[in-house]
């Protein structure tokens, strides 16, 4: 693979950045002068023996009450971008083979389609995928600066060269009417390709970044055709950009109109200083832009009318996701990655280092975080020093998902699985807040109670509270005498008394705190709006 894969890891899943311990690059296997290599005739041969458990999977597919996983028959494919077609079939890319694969949810059968144009031993992070009405699967390929078309009808591949200036990384991809939109992460631009074209020579339009030296991350399209995307500098902040593509195209197609620079059709909004790595973005039906921050446990909303950002927070990752055998992890974070919305207006995102698929309902201000059961111990601090890995510890590296009705399909990059969350399955409990909001002044404190009410006839064992804040100047204390881990009896709702305080240096504004409870399978919580005057 190209060396740019090493750059990508700094931004995507670079666990060493803030988790407190270093892990080797996810894109390129560590080099060894004399690695032992057992030839298997499978894609596992791209890795030496000592790295196969890390990159090819550590266990069989698992399931919970809400999630089913399915093992890909071919060993070590590294599944990544994923999409469904109009019939509900699941299609995904394979980093380690260059193939497109299909999963039929009815027969539960996989079909993998050989790519005769793929170089032997080639590997590429294929971050973007979409399905077009003509039955084509379009996907990006960062190693070879390409956009690929796979016909689901004749099962043939076609490669299109991506407009590259030597530092490009075509990433996310979306079919939008007669065009394809792609963000060039390191090439610092958005690119618009004509869907009808084929072959090496392709006409395109590129939108340069307003910030020199930044990266161009994921994008979303609003109801008026505006394209929203972020430009940012690593750990230095950035901007949210709105591009009026219809206005620009209308002017460009009318020769009688006076010329205007392309950037005249761009509006720029400075990101809040807390938002450092906004990878994922989506526009919900109400016009709100949602951004996922991969260097924290937060995601953000932005209202274009008020130009106000609001920061939300997830539950803390469970200990099983990071292990912490050495004690070096001081502040584990969940790392929300990509973010989308479903047809009911819910916001869905994958929390990479919490091993979760998360669903947030803006109307009820509720958050459900589904814990993915498979975990690879080679991607966390799971080794106690004896060489024996702990059971149920690590990360599956859930790098992409797609929404199909009430089902959320996702890939597990280092476990060689795909999985599905069924959000129609009833949850085991609900959270009832005494109040949805409260107002504080700096140095002030108020009580706020909530009730955990079981909704099933089964007791819940080994549950723990969720008490998450977005800022250090906000604190939540439990008034009840409650152990860290407790049992929730099915016949007895449990009332939790909290004391919420703002320190003397609290900054006036609107904030969100998260109150709830989590078990081994799922975390269920609600947001409280805190206004500091």
C-alpha positions in Angstrom: 0.0 0.0 0.0 1.0 3.6 -0.4 2.6 5.4 2.5 -0.4 7.8 2.8 -2.1 5.0 4.7 0.2 5.9 7.5 -1.2 9.4 7.4 -4.8 8.2 7.5 -4.3 6.4 10.8 -3.6 9.7 12.5 -7.1 10.8 11.7 -9.1 7.6 11.5 -9.0 5.3 14.4 -5.6 6.6 15.6 -6.2 5.1 19.0 -2.8 6.2 20.3 -3.7 9.9 20.0 -5.8 10.3 23.2 -6.4 6.8 24.6 -3.1 6.8 26.4 -1.4 3.8 24.8 0.2 3.2 21.4 -1.0 0.8 18.8 0.7 0.0 15.5 -0.7 1.4 12.3 -4.0 -0.1 11.2 -3.4 0.3 7.5 0.0 -1.2 7.1 1.3 -4.3 8.9 4.4 -3.8 10.9 7.6 -4.8 9.1 9.7 -7.7 10.2 13.0 -8.7 8.6 12.2 -12.4 8.8 8.5 -12.8 9.3 7.2 -16.4 9.4 4.6 -16.7 6.6 2.5 -19.8 6.2 1.0 -19.9 2.7 -2.7 -20.6 2.9 -3.9 -19.5 -0.5 -6.2 -17.0 1.2 -6.0 -13.2 1.7 -4.4 -13.9 5.1 -1.2 -14.4 3.1 -0.9 -10.6 3.0 0.0 -10.7 6.7 2.8 -12.7 8.5 1.6 -15.4 10.8 2.2 -13.3 14.0 -0.3 -10.6 12.7 -3.1 -12.7 11.4 -5.1 -12.8 14.7 -4.8 -9.0 14.8 -6.0 -8.3 11.2 -7.9 -11.4 10.2 -10.1 -12.1 13.2 -9.8 -13.5 16.7 -13.1 -15.5 17.1 -16.3 -16.7 15.5 -19.4 -14.5 14.9 -21.4 -13.7 18.0 -24.9 -12.3 18.8 -26.8 -10.5 21.5 -30.5 -9.8 22.0 -30.2 -6.9 19.5 -27.3 -7.8 17.2 -26.5 -10.8 14.9 -23.1 -11.2 13.3 -22.2 -13.2 10.2 -18.7 -14.5 9.4 -17.4 -13.9 5.9 -16.5 -17.3 4.4 -13.2 -16.1 3.0 -10.5 -15.6 5.6 -9.1 -12.1 6.3 -11.0 -9.9 3.8 -11.1 -6.8 6.0 -14.7 -5.6 5.2 -15.1 -1.8 5.2 -17.7 0.3 3.3 -21.2 -1.1 3.3 -24.6 -0.3 1.6 -27.9 -2.0 0.9 -29.8 -2.2 -2.4 -33.5 -1.7 -3.0 -34.1 -5.4 -2.4 -32.4 -5.4 1.0 -29.3 -7.2 -0.1 -26.1 -6.0 1.7 -23.0 -5.0 -0.4 -19.6 -4.3 1.0 -16.0 -3.7 0.0 -13.0 -5.8 1.1 -9.8 -3.9 1.9 -7.6 -7.0 1.6 -9.0 -8.4 -1.7 -10.3 -5.5 -3.8 -13.6 -7.3 -4.1 -17.2 -6.4 -3.8 -19.2 -8.9 -1.8 -23.0 -9.5 -1.3 -24.9 -10.9 1.7 -28.5 -12.1 1.2 -30.2 -11.5 4.6 -32.9 -14.1 3.7 -30.7 -17.0 2.8 -27.8 -15.7 4.9 -25.4 -16.5 2.1 -22.3 -14.5 1.0 -21.2 -14.1 -2.6 -17.8 -12.6 -3.3 -17.1 -11.2 -6.8 -13.5 -11.5 -8.1 -12.0 -8.3 -9.4 -9.7 -9.3 -12.3 -8.2 -5.8 -12.4 -7.0 -5.9 -8.8 -3.2 -6.4 -8.4 -2.1 -9.5 -6.6 -1.5 -8.8 -2.9 -3.0 -5.3 -3.2 -4.7 -3.7 -0.2 -6.7 -0.5 -0.1 -9.0 1.3 2.4 -12.3 1.6 0.5 -14.1 4.1 2.7 -16.9 5.2 0.3 -19.8 3.2 -1.3 -23.2 3.8 -2.8 -25.8 2.1 -4.8 -27.3 3.8 -7.9 -30.7 3.1 -9.5 -29.2 1.4 -12.6 -27.9 -1.4 -10.4 -24.3 -0.1 -10.0 -22.2 -0.2 -6.9 -19.8 2.7 -6.8 -16.9 2.7 -4.4 -13.6 4.6 -3.7 -10.1 3.2 -3.5 -7.5 5.3 -1.7 -4.4 3.2 -2.6 -4.8 3.5 -6.3 -6.6 6.9 -6.5 -9.6 5.3 -8.1 -13.4 5.3 -8.3 -14.8 1.9 -9.2 -18.1 0.8 -10.7 -19.4 -2.7 -10.1 -22.5 -3.8 -12.1 -24.8 -6.0 -10.0 -26.4 -7.0 -13.3 -23.4 -8.3 -15.4 -21.1 -8.6 -12.4 -18.3 -6.6 -14.1 -15.9 -4.0 -12.6 -14.9 -0.7 -14.2 -12.2 1.6 -12.9 -12.3 5.4 -13.2 -9.1 7.4 -12.5 -9.7 9.9 -9.7 -8.4 13.4 -10.4 -5.3 13.4 -8.3 -2.5 15.9 -7.7 -0.2 13.4 -5.9 -1.6 13.8 -2.4 -5.2 12.6 -2.9 -7.3 10.2 -0.8 -10.8 9.7 -2.3 -12.9 8.8 0.7 -16.7 9.0 1.2 -18.9 8.7 -1.9 -22.5 9.5 -2.6 -24.6 9.2 -5.7 -26.6 12.4 -6.1 -28.9 12.4 -9.1 -26.7 12.4 -12.2 -23.4 12.9 -10.4 -21.2 11.3 -7.8 -19.8 13.4 -5.0 -16.5 12.4 -3.3 -14.5 14.1 -0.5 -10.8 14.1 -1.1 -9.5 13.8 2.4 -5.8 14.8 1.9 -6.3 16.4 -1.5 -8.3 19.0 0.3 -11.3 19.3 -2.1 -14.8 18.0 -2.9 -15.0 16.4 -6.3 -18.2 16.0 -8.5 -18.1 13.4 -11.2 -20.6 12.8 -14.1 -22.4 9.5 -13.3 -22.9 8.8 -17.0 -19.2 8.8 -17.9 -16.9 5.8 -18.0 -13.3 5.1 -18.8 -10.1 7.0 -17.9 -11.2 10.4 -19.1 -13.8 11.8 -16.8 -15.0 15.4 -16.5 -15.2 16.7 -13.0 -15.7 19.7 -10.8 -13.5 20.2 -7.7 -14.3 22.6 -4.9 -11.1 23.6 -3.1 -11.0 24.1 0.7 -11.3 27.5 2.2 -8.4 26.6 4.6 -5.0 25.9 3.1 -3.3 22.7 4.4 -6.4 21.3 5.9 -8.3 18.1 5.2 -11.7 17.8 3.6 -13.9 15.4 5.6 -17.3 13.8 5.1 -20.2 15.8 3.4 -24.0 15.9 3.4 -26.6 17.4 1.1 -29.6 19.4 2.5 -33.1 19.7 1.0 -32.0 22.7 -1.1 -29.1 20.9 -2.7 -26.4 22.7 -0.6 -23.4 20.5 0.2 -22.1 20.7 3.8 -18.7 19.5 4.7 -15.9 20.2 7.1 -12.3 21.4 6.7 -10.0 21.1 9.6 -6.4 20.9 10.7 -5.4 18.0 12.9 -6.1 18.9 16.6 -6.3 22.6 15.7 -10.0 23.0 14.7 -11.5 24.1 11.5 -14.7 25.2 9.7 -18.1 23.9 8.5 -18.6 24.8 4.9 -21.8 25.2 2.9 -21.5 25.1 -0.9 -24.4 26.3 -3.0 -23.8 23.9 -5.9 -27.1 24.8 -7.7 -26.3 28.5 -7.7 -22.8 27.9 -9.0 -24.0 25.5 -11.8 -26.8 27.8 -12.8 -24.4 30.7 -13.2 -21.8 28.6 -15.0 -24.4 27.3 -17.5 -25.6 30.8 -18.3 -23.0 32.6 -20.5 -24.8 36.0 -20.2 -24.2 36.1 -16.5 -21.1 37.9 -15.1 -18.4 35.6 -13.9 -18.1 35.0 -10.2 -15.4 33.1 -8.3 -16.4 29.7 -7.1 -15.8 30.6 -3.5 -18.5 33.2 -3.8 -20.9 30.3 -3.5 -19.3 29.1 -0.2 -20.4 30.1 3.3 -18.0 29.3 6.2 -18.8 28.7 9.9 -16.1 28.4 12.5 -16.2 25.1 14.4 -16.4 25.3 18.2 -13.0 24.8 19.8 -14.2 21.5 21.4 -14.8 20.0 18.0 -11.4 18.9 16.7 -11.9 16.0 14.3 -15.3 16.2 12.6 -15.2 13.1 10.4 -18.9 12.2 9.8 -21.6 14.7 8.8 -25.3 14.4 8.0 -28.3 16.8 7.5 -31.5 15.7 9.2 -34.9 16.3 7.7 -35.4 19.4 9.8 -32.2 21.0 8.3 -30.0 20.5 11.3 -26.4 19.5 10.5 -24.9 16.8 12.7 -21.2 16.2 13.1 -19.3 13.3 14.7 -16.0 14.1 16.5 -13.5 11.2 16.4 -11.1 12.6 19.0 -13.6 12.7 21.8 -16.9 11.1 23.0 -19.0 13.9 21.5 -21.2 14.6 18.5 -22.5 18.1 17.6 -25.6 19.7 16.1 -25.6 22.9 14.1 -28.6 25.0 13.3 -28.1 27.1 10.1 -30.8 29.5 11.2 -29.3 30.4 14.6 -25.7 29.4 13.6 -25.5 27.7 17.0 -23.6 24.5 17.8 -24.7 22.2 20.6 -22.4 19.5 21.9 -23.7 16.1 22.9 -21.9 13.2 24.6 -22.0 9.4 24.7 -21.7 7.0 27.6 -18.1 6.1 28.6 -16.8 3.0 26.8 -17.1 -0.1 28.9 -13.9 -1.5 30.4 -14.0 -4.5 28.0 -13.4 -2.3 25.0 -10.0 -1.0 26.2 -8.9 -3.5 28.8 -6.5 -1.2 30.6 -4.4 -4.1 31.9 -1.4 -1.7 32.3 -3.5 1.0 33.9 -2.3 3.5 31.3 -5.7 4.5 30.0 -6.8 7.4 32.1 -9.7 8.9 30.0 -11.2 6.4 27.6 -13.3 7.9 24.8 -15.8 6.5 22.4 -14.8 8.2 19.1 -18.0 8.7 17.1 -17.0 8.2 13.5 -19.5 8.4 10.7 -23.0 9.7 11.2 -26.3 9.3 9.3 -30.0 9.8 9.8 -32.8 7.2 9.2 -36.3 7.8 7.7 -37.8 8.5 11.1 -35.3 11.4 11.8 -33.1 9.4 14.2 -29.4 10.1 14.2 -27.1 7.0 13.9 -23.4 6.8 14.4 -20.7 4.2 15.0 -18.6 4.8 18.1 -15.3 3.2 17.1 -13.5 2.7 20.4 -16.7 2.0 22.3 -17.5 -0.9 19.9 -21.0 0.5 19.6 -23.7 1.3 17.0 -25.6 4.3 18.5 -29.0 5.7 17.8 -30.1 9.2 19.0 -33.6 10.5 18.8 -33.6 14.3 18.7 -37.3 14.5 19.4 -37.2 12.5 22.7 -33.5 13.4 23.4 -32.8 9.8 24.0 -29.7 7.7 23.1 -29.4 4.0 22.7 -25.9 2.5 22.3 -25.8 -1.1 21.1 -22.7 -3.0 22.2 -21.2 -5.1 19.4 -20.3 -8.5 20.9 -17.2 -9.4 18.8 -13.9 -7.9 20.1 -10.4 -8.3 18.9 -8.0 -8.1 21.9 -5.0 -7.0 19.7 -6.6 -3.5 19.4 -6.7 -2.6 23.0 -4.8 -2.9 26.3 -5.9 -6.5 26.9 -2.6 -8.3 27.4 -1.9 -8.8 31.2 1.8 -9.4 30.3 1.6 -13.2 30.2 0.8 -13.4 26.5 -2.7 -14.7 27.3 -5.4 -12.4 26.0 -8.4 -11.7 28.1 -11.8 -13.0 27.1 -14.3 -10.4 25.8 -11.8 -7.6 25.4 -10.9 -5.3 22.5 -12.3 -3.8 19.4 -13.9 -5.1 16.2 -13.0 -1.8 14.4 -16.5 -1.0 13.2 -15.6 1.4 10.4 -18.8 1.7 8.5 -22.6 1.1 8.7 -25.7 1.5 6.5 -29.3 1.9 7.5 -32.1 -0.2 5.9 -35.4 0.6 7.6 -35.1 -0.5 11.3 -32.0 -2.5 10.5 -28.5 -1.1 10.8 -25.8 -3.2 9.0 -22.2 -2.7 9.8 -18.7 -4.1 9.1 -16.0 -5.4 11.5 -12.7 -4.6 9.8 -10.5 -6.8 12.0 -13.0 -9.6 12.8 -14.0 -10.5 9.2 -17.6 -10.2 10.1 -20.6 -8.1 9.1 -23.4 -7.6 11.6 -26.9 -6.1 11.9 -28.7 -4.2 14.7 -32.4 -4.7 14.8 -33.7 -1.5 16.4 -37.3 -2.8 16.4 -36.6 -5.1 19.3 -38.0 -3.7 22.5 -35.5 -2.4 25.0 -35.3 -3.9 28.5 -35.9 -0.5 30.3 -36.7 3.1 29.9 -35.4 6.3 31.5 -37.9 8.8 33.0 -36.5 12.2 33.9 -37.9 14.4 36.6 -37.1 17.3 34.3 -35.7 17.7 30.8 -33.8 20.9 31.6 -32.4 23.0 34.4 -30.8 26.4 34.8 -27.6 27.1 36.8 -25.3 30.0 37.5 -21.6 29.5 38.0 -21.0 27.9 41.4 -24.6 26.8 41.6 -26.0 23.2 42.1 -29.5 21.7 41.8 -30.9 18.2 42.2 -32.4 16.2 39.4 -33.9 12.7 39.8 -34.6 10.1 37.2 -36.3 6.7 37.3 -35.0 3.5 35.7 -38.1 1.4 34.8 -37.8 -2.2 33.6 -40.0 -3.1 30.6 -39.5 -6.9 30.7 -40.1 -9.7 33.2 -36.4 -10.4 33.5 -34.0 -9.1 36.1 -31.0 -7.2 34.7 -27.6 -8.1 36.3 -24.4 -6.2 36.3 -25.8 -2.8 35.2 -24.1 0.5 35.8 -25.1 4.2 35.7 -24.4 6.6 32.8 -23.4 10.0 34.1 -21.7 11.9 31.3 -21.0 15.6 30.8 -19.5 17.5 27.9 -17.4 19.9 30.0 -15.2 19.6 33.2 -17.0 22.5 34.8 -20.2 20.4 34.9 -20.4 17.7 37.5 -23.0 15.0 38.4 -23.0 13.4 41.8 -25.1 10.5 43.0 -27.0 11.2 46.2 -28.2 7.6 46.6 -26.0 5.0 48.3 -25.6 2.9 45.2 -22.8 0.4 44.2 -20.9 1.0 40.9 -22.4 -2.3 39.6 -25.9 -3.3 40.7 -28.9 -5.4 39.8 -32.2 -4.1 38.4 -35.2 -6.1 39.5 -38.0 -6.4 36.9 -40.8 -5.6 39.4 -39.1 -2.6 41.0 -38.3 0.7 39.2 -35.3 2.4 40.8 -35.1 6.1 41.5 -31.7 7.8 41.1 -31.1 11.0 42.9 -28.4 13.3 41.4 -26.9 16.6 42.2 -25.8 18.6 39.2 -23.4 21.5 39.7 -21.5 24.1 37.8 -18.1 25.2 39.0 -17.2 28.8 39.5 -15.4 29.0 36.2 -18.4 27.7 34.2 -19.0 29.4 30.9 -22.5 30.7 30.2 -24.2 28.7 27.4 -26.4 25.7 26.6 -25.1 22.2 27.4 -26.1 18.6 27.4 -25.6 16.0 30.1 -26.4 12.3 29.7 -28.2 10.2 32.4 -29.0 6.5 32.1 -27.9 2.9 32.6 -26.0 0.3 30.6 -25.8 -3.5 30.6 -23.6 -5.8 28.7 -25.7 -5.6 25.6 -27.0 -2.0 25.5 -26.8 1.4 27.0 -30.0 3.5 27.4 -30.0 7.1 28.4 -31.5 10.6 28.0 -30.1 14.1 27.6 -30.8 16.9 30.0 -30.4 20.5 28.8 -28.4 22.6 31.2 -28.4 26.3 30.7 -25.7 28.3 32.5 -26.5 32.0 32.9 
